[in-house]
Amino acid sequence: MIAQINTIIFDWDLTLWNSWDTHLWLLDRTADALEVPRPQQADVARSYSTPFLEHLAWFFPRDQKRAVDTYLAFYHQIVSSMPDLYPGVLQAIRQLKNQGYRVGIFSDKRHAFGAPELQQTEIAALVDHSLFLLDGRPYKPDPQGLHQVLNALGVEASRALYVGDTGDDMECARRAGVSSGAALWGSLDRGKLVATKPDFQWDRPDEIVASLSGS
């Protein structure tokens, strides 16, 4: 399996990009502005992988438009100073590129958020193709978006590996016919992720390079 892989496709949030603490801060600021109780961290974690608008509606059901507008206003104030990539991500992707692997990103994060975040990182120039969410594409685990990335990269599913932090990521990989890899360093529920029996699992980004090289 390892020998035939020539393309690594990554999820974005909680896989490459550490957005968790920022998201909690934004939810707290939104709750304060709306004068409602702040969401509990455990509740946020349980619904974090749901579509963004549904996620916000769960915590702010009374005035959803105001909640979205408030959250986005705070987001745009801090986006340029948000937390960066997880430690080791930049080095791992550089090594993968140096070893000849193609690198892609496939995420259910909305394009209006994900694309600018990617562009402010040093890996933007290393990524061969990225696909964030636009209206009309189904959410994971539907494999449609992952197939789109494979087609854009010109790679067969059997030669690709998809790395993510949730069970939906692993199921999406299986439905698309690509190998699956669990990014345990960013997962909010490591036990649940491991229980999906991914083809690979790693505690740190540098372990991806080591496992693919057989060391």
ZILINMO-V610520 format. One record per residue. OMEGA is omega as a letter, one per 40 degrees, with the letter a starting at -180 (none if undefined). Layout:
omega->(OMEGA | OMEGA)
This chain:
omega->(a | a | a | a | i | a | i | i | a | i | a | a | i | i | i | a | a | a | a | a | i | i | i | i | a | i | i | i | i | i | i | a | a | i | i | a | i | i | i | a | a | i | i | a | a | a | a | a | i | i | a | a | i | i | i | a | i | a | a | a | a | a | a | i | i | i | i | a | a | i | a | i | i | a | a | i | a | a | a | i | a | i | a | i | i | i | i | a | a | a | a | a | i | i | i | i | i | i | i | i | i | a | i | i | i | a | i | i | a | a | a | i | a | a | i | i | i | a | i | i | i | i | a | a | a | a | a | i | i | i | i | a | i | a | i | i | i | i | i | e | i | a | a | a | i | i | i | i | i | i | a | i | a | a | i | a | a | a | a | i | i | a | a | a | a | i | i | i | a | i | i | i | a | a | i | a | i | i | a | i | a | i | a | a | a | a | i | i | a | a | i | i | i | a | i | i | i | i | i | i | a | i | a | i | a | i | i | a | a | a | i | i | i | a | none)
